[in-house]
């Protein structure tokens, strides 16, 4: 319970800067609550005026009713509008914080969690936070003030009768507590199943070509239906708890009301009470059921929001990428691996006692079967993966001692899976820290990547908007834009995860020339798939199961007739 209280206080801390707006909310709902109490008092006055034939007051009644409704509406609007202001700002602030956190999390987080569950947190769960903060606070303030106002009026009118209502309060509290535990559990399940639904949608959208090509529509529809049914079941269970909770509380309140009416109608009680006072008292007591029902229903919002708060704060509190380095050297490109090991969180030992030195300006090709550890090795350089043991030195600096943003600014990568954004060609080449590059620099990089000609053939040239993932371009064209991005970065270290095996000969020809252009005067590590790149490399390192099995020049390794010779014979096509 104390943990929940801490989480709730943390959630409310986001509302601190809105304290001025909160005062307006309280004022608005206080006006609203005052009109609720005034209705009971007005009834008393109306009945008394009719009994005493007070025509002057009777003439005022229509005006007073309109005035009462006007102030009720004004109070409700002020409270409701400014609650919405806080609510939308809260979602905005936390969503910004969660997104900023996602950008700082280590790569392992994205390996351990599906994109569907990650986006569900930032889109669905953050939205649910308003249920525990502004939405529930609105109900608590608005209905709480009405309840206090009516109770105050009842106590003032007849405190003995009002005690009967208060006797039932612990029973209502116990019922709400029982319902809270059940609703919290179901809220967590609803959020998890929402992540599953989101995951299926994202996979199907991203893989729509495969889904259509292999006739997977029926399978995906069934998968979506199954996850949606799970989400529906959990949601309906929550509704059952919520819908049972309110009638039971209402029933308990009706027992309290019946008891009050039975006692109040006794002649010995009635003798000092006017008809107006009696009707006003019973009306006020009857009006209590509505705010109490609302306060009971707020429990569902509170539990839904608290479950979301736990989920969101759990993400915000995750450890970020380690960035303890303080050095910001200008790297020359000398790389040294010393007894390097990499073990993933699932226990997979990807790199074993790896030793290799790459000199400044040298081109080293990494070859080996799929799963040999080539990509895992190069991911250590920009620290997308952290060393498990050993040393990785850049220009004799330990990689951990270099500030991570400084490190990454000096490494350019062309990955196996080319990532393009739904922006213009120019914005895709001059991305991130490169966004201030001039048009001349962008065009020069595109020309060096042999991309300029096909870019100019696009409808708007460099201003052509690329679709999602750049799928309106061919594989070779996407790759050349990625190479242009790497050339524009002009980093001393270049990593090429070539991935040209699936391209046609013409695309491969242009990409090979683009690679040759990109590799000039840079330390280059190439994960090679085609012979042309490998044969031109200064050294070839043959890897298997995270270890070096052979290394040397193309000619030396062919003469050895070992692992490289066998790969050469197969022309690397299995990669």
C-alpha positions as CSV (number, residue, x, y, z in Angstrom):
1,X,0.0,0.0,0.0
2,X,2.9,2.4,0.8
3,X,4.3,1.6,-2.6
4,X,1.0,2.6,-4.2
5,X,1.0,5.8,-2.2
6,X,4.5,6.7,-3.3
7,X,3.6,6.1,-7.0
8,X,0.5,8.2,-6.6
9,X,2.4,11.0,-5.0
10,X,5.0,10.8,-7.8
11,X,2.1,11.1,-10.3
12,X,0.7,14.1,-8.5
13,X,4.1,15.7,-8.5
14,X,3.6,16.3,-12.3
15,X,0.7,18.5,-11.4
16,X,2.7,20.9,-9.2
17,X,3.2,23.5,-11.9
18,X,-0.6,23.7,-12.3
19,X,-1.3,24.8,-8.8
20,X,-2.8,28.1,-10.0
21,X,-5.1,26.2,-12.4
22,X,-6.0,23.8,-9.5
23,X,-7.3,26.7,-7.4
24,X,-9.6,27.7,-10.3
25,X,-10.8,24.0,-10.4
26,X,-11.6,24.0,-6.6
27,X,-13.4,27.4,-6.9
28,X,-15.4,26.1,-9.9
29,X,-16.5,22.9,-8.2
30,X,-17.1,24.7,-4.9
31,X,-19.6,27.0,-6.7
32,X,-21.1,23.8,-8.2
33,X,-21.3,22.1,-4.8
34,X,-22.9,25.2,-3.2
35,X,-25.7,25.1,-5.8
36,X,-26.4,21.4,-5.0
37,X,-26.9,22.2,-1.3
38,X,-28.9,25.4,-2.3
39,X,-31.4,23.1,-4.1
40,X,-32.4,21.4,-0.8
41,X,-32.6,24.8,1.0
42,X,-34.6,26.3,-1.9
43,X,-37.2,23.4,-1.6
44,X,-37.6,24.2,2.1
45,X,-38.2,27.9,1.3
46,X,-40.7,27.1,-1.5
47,X,-42.8,24.8,0.7
48,X,-42.7,27.3,3.6
49,X,-43.7,30.1,1.2
50,X,-46.6,28.1,-0.2
51,X,-47.8,27.1,3.3
52,X,-47.7,30.8,4.5
53,X,-49.0,32.1,1.1
54,X,-45.9,34.3,0.8
55,X,-46.6,35.7,-2.7
56,X,-43.6,38.0,-2.9
57,X,-41.2,35.0,-2.4
58,X,-43.3,32.8,-4.7
59,X,-42.8,35.3,-7.5
60,X,-39.1,35.1,-7.0
61,X,-38.9,31.3,-7.3
62,X,-38.6,31.1,-11.2
63,X,-35.8,33.7,-11.1
64,X,-34.0,31.8,-8.3
65,X,-34.2,28.5,-10.1
66,X,-32.6,30.1,-13.3
67,X,-30.0,31.8,-11.2
68,X,-29.1,28.6,-9.4
69,X,-28.8,26.6,-12.7
70,X,-26.7,29.5,-14.1
71,X,-24.2,29.3,-11.3
72,X,-24.3,25.5,-11.3
73,X,-23.3,25.6,-15.1
74,X,-20.6,28.2,-14.6
75,X,-19.0,26.3,-11.7
76,X,-19.2,23.0,-13.6
77,X,-17.6,24.6,-16.7
78,X,-14.8,26.3,-14.8
79,X,-14.0,23.0,-13.0
80,X,-14.4,20.8,-16.0
81,X,-12.4,23.0,-18.5
82,X,-9.4,23.6,-16.2
83,X,-9.3,19.9,-15.3
84,X,-9.1,19.1,-19.0
85,X,-6.2,21.7,-19.3
86,X,-4.3,19.8,-16.6
87,X,-5.2,16.4,-18.0
88,X,-3.9,17.1,-21.6
89,X,-0.8,18.8,-20.3
90,X,-0.1,15.8,-18.0
91,X,-0.3,13.4,-20.9
92,X,1.9,15.7,-23.0
93,X,4.6,16.0,-20.3
94,X,4.8,12.3,-19.4
95,X,4.6,11.2,-23.0
96,X,7.6,13.5,-23.8
97,X,9.5,12.1,-20.8
98,X,8.8,8.5,-21.8
99,X,9.8,9.1,-25.4
100,X,13.0,10.8,-24.3
101,X,13.7,7.8,-22.1
102,X,13.2,5.4,-24.9
103,X,15.9,7.3,-26.9
104,X,18.3,6.8,-24.0
105,X,17.7,3.1,-23.3
106,X,20.3,0.5,-24.2
107,X,19.8,-1.6,-27.4
108,X,19.1,-4.6,-25.2
109,X,15.7,-3.2,-24.2
110,X,14.6,-3.2,-27.8
111,X,15.7,-6.9,-28.1
112,X,13.8,-7.9,-24.9
113,X,10.6,-6.0,-25.8
114,X,8.4,-6.0,-28.9
115,X,7.7,-2.7,-30.6
116,X,4.0,-3.3,-30.1
117,X,4.4,-3.4,-26.3
118,X,6.7,-0.4,-26.3
119,X,4.3,1.8,-28.3
120,X,1.4,0.6,-26.2
121,X,3.2,2.0,-23.2
122,X,3.7,5.4,-24.7
123,X,0.3,5.6,-26.4
124,X,-2.2,3.7,-24.3
125,X,-0.7,3.5,-20.8
126,X,0.3,7.1,-20.6
127,X,-3.3,8.1,-21.7
128,X,-4.5,5.9,-18.8
129,X,-2.5,8.0,-16.3
130,X,-5.1,10.8,-16.6
131,X,-7.6,8.3,-15.0
132,X,-5.6,8.2,-11.8
133,X,-4.6,11.9,-11.7
134,X,-6.8,14.6,-13.3
135,X,-9.9,12.5,-14.0
136,X,-10.2,11.0,-10.6
137,X,-9.2,14.2,-8.9
138,X,-11.9,16.0,-10.8
139,X,-14.5,13.5,-9.5
140,X,-13.0,13.5,-6.0
141,X,-13.0,17.3,-5.8
142,X,-16.4,17.9,-7.5
143,X,-18.3,15.1,-5.9
144,X,-16.4,15.3,-2.6
145,X,-17.3,18.9,-2.2
146,X,-21.0,18.1,-3.0
147,X,-20.9,15.2,-0.5
148,X,-19.3,17.4,2.2
149,X,-21.8,20.2,1.5
150,X,-24.8,17.9,1.7
151,X,-23.5,16.2,4.9
152,X,-22.8,19.6,6.4
153,X,-26.3,20.7,5.7
154,X,-27.7,17.4,7.1
155,X,-25.6,17.6,10.3
156,X,-26.6,21.2,10.7
157,X,-30.3,20.3,10.2
158,X,-30.4,17.1,12.4
159,X,-27.1,15.6,13.4
160,X,-28.8,12.6,15.2
161,X,-30.4,11.4,12.0
162,X,-27.3,12.0,10.0
163,X,-25.3,9.7,12.3
164,X,-27.2,6.8,10.7
165,X,-25.7,7.6,7.3
166,X,-22.2,7.7,8.8
167,X,-22.6,4.3,10.5
168,X,-22.8,2.7,7.0
169,X,-19.6,4.5,5.9
170,X,-17.1,1.7,7.0
171,X,-19.1,-1.0,5.2
172,X,-19.0,1.1,2.0
173,X,-15.2,1.6,2.5
174,X,-14.6,-2.2,2.9
175,X,-16.5,-2.9,-0.3
176,X,-14.5,-0.3,-2.2
177,X,-11.2,-1.7,-0.9
178,X,-12.1,-5.3,-2.0
179,X,-13.1,-4.0,-5.5
180,X,-9.9,-2.0,-5.8
181,X,-7.6,-5.1,-5.5
182,X,-9.6,-6.9,-8.2
183,X,-9.7,-3.9,-10.5
184,X,-5.9,-3.3,-10.2
185,X,-5.1,-6.8,-11.3
186,X,-7.5,-6.7,-14.2
187,X,-6.1,-3.2,-15.3
188,X,-2.6,-4.7,-15.6
189,X,-4.0,-7.6,-17.6
190,X,-5.9,-5.2,-19.9
191,X,-2.7,-3.2,-20.5
192,X,-0.7,-6.3,-21.3
193,X,-3.3,-7.6,-23.7
194,X,-3.4,-4.2,-25.3
195,X,0.3,-4.5,-26.0
196,X,-0.3,-7.9,-27.6
197,X,-3.0,-6.4,-29.9
198,X,-0.7,-3.6,-30.8
199,X,2.2,-6.0,-31.5
200,X,0.1,-8.1,-34.0
201,X,-1.0,-4.9,-35.8
202,X,2.5,-3.6,-36.1
203,X,3.9,-6.9,-37.3
204,X,1.1,-7.3,-39.9
205,X,1.5,-3.7,-41.2
206,X,5.3,-3.9,-41.4
207,X,5.2,-7.3,-43.0
208,X,2.2,-6.7,-45.3
209,X,4.1,-7.8,-48.4
210,X,5.0,-11.2,-46.8
211,X,1.4,-11.5,-45.4
212,X,-0.1,-11.0,-48.9
213,X,2.6,-12.9,-50.8
214,X,2.3,-16.1,-48.6
215,X,-1.5,-15.8,-48.1
216,X,-1.2,-15.2,-44.4
217,X,-4.3,-12.9,-44.2
218,X,-6.5,-15.5,-42.5
219,X,-3.8,-16.5,-40.0
220,X,-3.1,-12.9,-39.1
221,X,-6.9,-12.1,-38.8
222,X,-7.2,-15.1,-36.5
223,X,-4.2,-14.0,-34.4
224,X,-5.6,-10.5,-34.1
225,X,-9.0,-11.9,-33.1
226,X,-7.4,-14.1,-30.4
227,X,-5.5,-11.2,-28.8
228,X,-8.5,-8.9,-29.1
229,X,-10.7,-11.5,-27.4
230,X,-8.3,-11.7,-24.5
231,X,-8.3,-7.9,-24.2
232,X,-12.1,-7.9,-24.4
233,X,-12.5,-10.6,-21.7
234,X,-10.2,-8.6,-19.3
235,X,-12.1,-5.4,-20.1
236,X,-15.5,-7.0,-19.5
237,X,-14.3,-8.5,-16.1
238,X,-13.4,-4.9,-15.1
239,X,-16.8,-3.7,-16.1
240,X,-18.5,-6.5,-14.0
241,X,-16.6,-5.5,-10.9
242,X,-17.3,-1.8,-11.5
243,X,-21.0,-2.3,-12.3
244,X,-21.5,-4.6,-9.3
245,X,-19.8,-2.2,-7.0
246,X,-22.1,0.8,-7.7
247,X,-25.4,-1.0,-7.2
248,X,-24.2,-2.6,-3.9
249,X,-23.1,0.8,-2.6
250,X,-26.5,2.3,-3.8
251,X,-28.3,-0.5,-2.0
252,X,-26.4,0.2,1.3
253,X,-27.3,3.8,0.9
254,X,-31.0,3.0,0.4
255,X,-31.0,1.0,3.6
256,X,-29.5,4.1,5.4
257,X,-32.2,6.3,3.7
258,X,-35.0,3.9,4.6
259,X,-33.9,3.9,8.2
260,X,-33.7,7.7,8.3
261,X,-37.2,8.0,6.8
262,X,-38.7,5.5,9.2
263,X,-37.2,7.3,12.2
264,X,-38.0,10.8,10.8
265,X,-41.6,9.9,10.2
266,X,-42.2,9.0,13.9
267,X,-44.7,11.5,15.4
268,X,-42.4,12.3,18.3
269,X,-39.6,13.2,15.9
270,X,-41.9,15.2,13.5
271,X,-43.5,17.4,16.1
272,X,-40.9,20.2,16.0
273,X,-40.2,19.9,12.2
274,X,-42.0,21.9,9.5
275,X,-43.0,20.2,6.3
276,X,-40.4,22.4,4.4
277,X,-37.6,21.3,6.7
278,X,-38.6,17.6,6.5
279,X,-38.7,17.7,2.6
280,X,-35.4,19.6,2.5
281,X,-33.8,17.1,4.8
282,X,-35.0,14.0,2.9
283,X,-34.1,15.6,-0.5
284,X,-30.6,16.4,0.7
285,X,-30.2,12.9,2.0
286,X,-31.5,11.5,-1.3
287,X,-29.1,13.7,-3.2
288,X,-26.2,12.1,-1.4
289,X,-26.5,8.9,-3.3
290,X,-25.4,10.5,-6.6
291,X,-22.1,11.9,-5.5
292,X,-21.4,8.8,-3.4
293,X,-22.0,6.6,-6.5
294,X,-19.6,8.9,-8.5
295,X,-17.0,8.6,-5.7
296,X,-17.4,4.8,-5.8
297,X,-17.1,4.7,-9.6
298,X,-13.9,6.8,-9.4
299,X,-12.2,3.7,-7.9
300,X,-12.2,2.0,-11.3
301,X,-10.5,5.0,-12.9
302,X,-8.0,5.2,-10.0
303,X,-7.0,1.6,-10.2
304,X,-6.8,1.7,-14.0
305,X,-4.5,4.8,-13.8
306,X,-2.4,3.4,-11.0
307,X,-1.8,0.2,-13.0
308,X,-0.6,2.4,-15.9
309,X,1.5,4.6,-13.5
310,X,3.4,1.5,-12.3
311,X,4.0,0.4,-15.9
312,X,5.1,3.9,-17.1
313,X,7.3,4.7,-14.0
314,X,8.9,1.3,-14.3
315,X,10.0,2.3,-17.8
316,X,11.1,5.7,-16.7
317,X,13.2,4.2,-13.9
318,X,15.0,1.7,-16.2
319,X,18.8,2.1,-16.2
320,X,19.9,4.1,-19.3
321,X,22.9,3.5,-21.6
322,X,26.1,3.7,-19.6
323,X,27.8,7.0,-20.4
324,X,30.5,7.4,-17.8
325,X,33.2,8.4,-20.3
326,X,34.5,12.0,-20.1
327,X,37.1,12.0,-22.9
328,X,36.2,13.6,-26.2
329,X,39.2,12.8,-28.5
330,X,39.3,13.3,-32.2
331,X,39.8,9.7,-33.3
332,X,42.3,8.6,-36.0
333,X,40.7,5.2,-36.4
334,X,43.1,2.8,-34.8
335,X,41.1,-0.1,-33.3
336,X,42.3,-2.9,-31.0
337,X,40.3,-5.8,-29.6
338,X,41.9,-7.4,-26.6
339,X,40.4,-10.7,-25.2
340,X,37.0,-9.4,-25.9
341,X,33.9,-11.4,-24.9
342,X,30.3,-10.6,-25.5
343,X,27.6,-12.6,-23.7
344,X,23.9,-11.6,-24.2
345,X,21.4,-11.5,-21.4
346,X,19.9,-14.8,-22.5
347,X,23.3,-16.5,-21.9
348,X,24.3,-16.7,-25.6
349,X,28.1,-16.3,-25.9
350,X,28.4,-14.3,-29.1
351,X,32.1,-13.3,-29.0
352,X,34.9,-15.5,-27.5
353,X,38.3,-14.1,-26.4
354,X,38.6,-12.0,-29.6
355,X,41.9,-10.3,-30.4
356,X,42.4,-8.1,-33.4
357,X,44.1,-4.8,-34.3
358,X,42.9,-2.6,-37.2
359,X,45.3,0.2,-38.1
360,X,44.3,3.7,-39.1
361,X,43.1,3.7,-42.8
362,X,43.1,-0.1,-43.0
363,X,40.2,-2.0,-44.5
364,X,39.4,-5.3,-42.8
365,X,36.7,-7.7,-44.1
366,X,34.9,-10.0,-41.7
367,X,33.6,-13.1,-43.3
368,X,32.0,-16.2,-42.0
369,X,28.8,-18.2,-41.9
370,X,25.6,-16.6,-40.7
371,X,25.6,-16.4,-36.9
372,X,29.4,-16.3,-36.7
373,X,29.3,-13.1,-34.6
374,X,30.3,-10.6,-37.2
375,X,27.4,-8.1,-36.6
376,X,27.7,-8.6,-32.8
377,X,31.4,-7.7,-33.0
378,X,30.9,-4.4,-35.0
379,X,28.0,-3.4,-32.7
380,X,30.6,-3.2,-29.9
381,X,32.3,-0.2,-31.6
382,X,29.4,2.3,-31.3
383,X,28.5,0.6,-28.0
384,X,25.1,-0.7,-29.2
385,X,26.3,-3.7,-27.1
386,X,28.5,-3.5,-24.1
387,X,31.6,-5.7,-23.6
388,X,31.2,-8.5,-21.1
389,X,34.9,-8.7,-20.6
390,X,38.2,-7.7,-22.2
391,X,39.3,-4.4,-23.7
392,X,38.3,-2.4,-26.8
393,X,40.7,0.4,-27.5
394,X,40.3,3.3,-30.0
395,X,43.6,5.2,-30.5
396,X,44.7,3.6,-27.2
397,X,41.6,5.1,-25.4
398,X,39.5,2.5,-23.6
399,X,36.1,2.7,-25.3
400,X,34.3,3.2,-21.9
401,X,36.4,6.3,-21.3
402,X,35.1,8.1,-24.4
403,X,31.8,10.0,-24.1
404,X,29.3,8.0,-26.0
405,X,27.9,10.8,-28.2
406,X,31.4,11.8,-29.1
407,X,32.2,8.2,-29.9
408,X,29.2,7.7,-32.1
409,X,29.7,11.0,-34.0
410,X,33.0,9.5,-35.3
411,X,31.6,6.2,-36.5
412,X,29.5,5.9,-39.6
413,X,27.5,2.7,-40.2
414,X,25.6,1.3,-43.2
415,X,23.6,-1.4,-41.7
416,X,22.3,-4.7,-43.2
417,X,18.8,-3.4,-42.8
418,X,18.7,0.1,-44.3
419,X,16.5,2.5,-42.2
420,X,14.9,5.3,-44.0
421,X,12.4,7.8,-42.6
422,X,9.1,9.1,-44.0
423,X,10.8,12.4,-44.9
424,X,12.4,13.9,-48.0
425,X,15.5,12.4,-49.7
426,X,17.6,15.4,-48.5
427,X,16.4,14.9,-44.9
428,X,17.2,11.2,-45.0
429,X,20.8,11.9,-46.1
430,X,21.4,14.9,-43.8
431,X,19.8,13.2,-40.8
432,X,20.3,14.1,-37.1
433,X,23.6,15.9,-36.5
434,X,24.0,16.3,-40.2
435,X,20.9,18.4,-40.7
436,X,22.8,21.6,-41.1
437,X,24.7,20.3,-44.1
438,X,24.5,22.5,-47.2
439,X,22.8,21.4,-50.4
440,X,26.2,21.2,-52.0
441,X,27.5,18.8,-49.3
442,X,24.4,16.6,-49.6
443,X,24.7,16.5,-53.4
444,X,28.4,15.7,-53.2
445,X,27.7,12.8,-50.8
446,X,24.9,11.5,-53.0
447,X,27.2,11.7,-56.1
448,X,30.0,9.8,-54.2
449,X,27.4,7.1,-53.3
450,X,26.2,7.0,-57.0
451,X,22.8,8.0,-55.9
452,X,22.5,11.5,-57.5
453,X,21.3,10.3,-60.9
454,X,18.3,8.3,-59.6
455,X,17.5,10.9,-57.0
456,X,17.2,13.6,-59.8
457,X,14.9,11.2,-61.7
458,X,12.4,11.2,-58.7
459,X,9.3,13.5,-59.0
460,X,10.8,16.3,-56.8
461,X,14.4,15.3,-56.8
462,X,16.0,15.8,-53.3
463,X,12.6,17.1,-52.1
464,X,10.8,13.9,-52.9
465,X,9.0,12.6,-49.8
466,X,9.9,8.9,-49.2
467,X,7.2,6.7,-48.0
468,X,7.3,4.6,-44.8
469,X,10.7,2.9,-44.7
470,X,11.4,4.2,-48.1
471,X,9.6,1.3,-49.7
472,X,8.9,3.3,-52.9
473,X,12.6,2.9,-53.7
474,X,14.4,-0.3,-54.8
475,X,16.7,-2.1,-52.4
476,X,19.8,-0.8,-54.2
477,X,18.5,2.8,-54.2
478,X,17.8,2.6,-50.4
479,X,21.2,1.3,-49.8
480,X,22.9,4.0,-51.8
481,X,21.0,6.7,-49.8
482,X,22.3,5.0,-46.6
483,X,25.8,5.1,-48.0
484,X,25.4,8.8,-48.9
485,X,24.4,9.5,-45.3
486,X,27.5,7.7,-44.1
487,X,29.8,9.6,-46.6
488,X,28.3,12.9,-45.5
489,X,29.1,12.1,-41.9
490,X,32.8,11.9,-42.9
491,X,33.7,9.8,-39.8
492,X,37.2,8.3,-39.4
493,X,35.7,4.9,-38.8
494,X,33.3,3.3,-41.3
495,X,31.3,0.1,-40.7
496,X,29.7,-1.6,-43.7
497,X,27.3,-4.4,-43.2
498,X,27.2,-4.9,-46.9
499,X,24.1,-7.0,-47.5
500,X,24.4,-6.9,-51.3
501,X,23.7,-10.6,-51.8
502,X,20.1,-10.0,-52.7
503,X,20.8,-7.2,-55.2
504,X,20.9,-7.5,-59.0
505,X,24.3,-7.1,-60.8
506,X,23.7,-3.5,-61.8
507,X,22.8,-2.4,-58.3
508,X,25.8,-4.3,-56.9
509,X,28.1,-2.6,-59.4
510,X,27.0,0.9,-58.3
511,X,27.0,0.0,-54.6
512,X,30.5,-1.5,-54.9
513,X,31.7,1.7,-56.5
514,X,29.9,3.7,-53.7
515,X,31.6,1.5,-51.1
516,X,35.0,2.1,-52.7
517,X,34.3,5.9,-52.6
518,X,33.1,5.7,-49.0
519,X,36.2,3.7,-47.8
520,X,38.8,6.2,-49.0
521,X,41.0,7.5,-46.2
522,X,39.0,5.8,-43.5
523,X,39.4,2.8,-41.2
524,X,36.8,0.4,-42.6
525,X,35.4,-2.8,-41.2
526,X,33.3,-4.6,-43.8
527,X,31.0,-7.5,-43.1
528,X,31.5,-8.9,-46.5
529,X,29.1,-11.0,-48.6
530,X,30.5,-10.6,-52.1
531,X,34.0,-11.4,-53.4
532,X,34.8,-8.0,-54.9
533,X,34.8,-6.2,-51.6
534,X,36.8,-9.0,-49.9
535,X,39.5,-9.3,-52.4
536,X,40.3,-5.6,-52.2
537,X,40.5,-5.6,-48.4
538,X,43.8,-5.2,-46.7
539,X,43.1,-8.1,-44.5
540,X,40.4,-10.8,-44.2
541,X,39.3,-12.2,-40.9
542,X,37.4,-15.4,-41.0
543,X,35.0,-15.9,-38.0
544,X,33.1,-18.9,-36.7
545,X,31.1,-19.0,-33.4
546,X,32.6,-15.7,-32.2
547,X,36.2,-16.7,-32.8
548,X,38.9,-15.9,-35.4
549,X,39.7,-19.1,-37.3
550,X,41.8,-17.5,-40.0
551,X,43.1,-14.2,-41.1
552,X,45.4,-12.8,-43.8
553,X,45.2,-11.4,-47.3
554,X,43.0,-12.9,-50.0
555,X,46.0,-14.6,-51.7
556,X,47.4,-16.0,-48.4
557,X,44.1,-17.5,-47.3
558,X,43.4,-19.1,-50.7
559,X,46.9,-20.7,-50.5
560,X,46.0,-22.1,-47.0
561,X,43.0,-23.9,-48.5
562,X,41.2,-23.7,-45.2
563,X,37.9,-22.2,-44.0
564,X,38.2,-19.1,-46.3
565,X,39.0,-21.3,-49.3
566,X,35.8,-23.3,-48.7
567,X,33.7,-20.1,-48.4
568,X,35.4,-18.7,-51.5
569,X,34.5,-21.9,-53.4
570,X,30.8,-21.4,-52.4
571,X,31.2,-17.8,-53.5
572,X,29.7,-16.7,-50.2
573,X,26.2,-17.3,-51.6
574,X,25.0,-18.9,-48.4
575,X,25.3,-15.5,-46.7
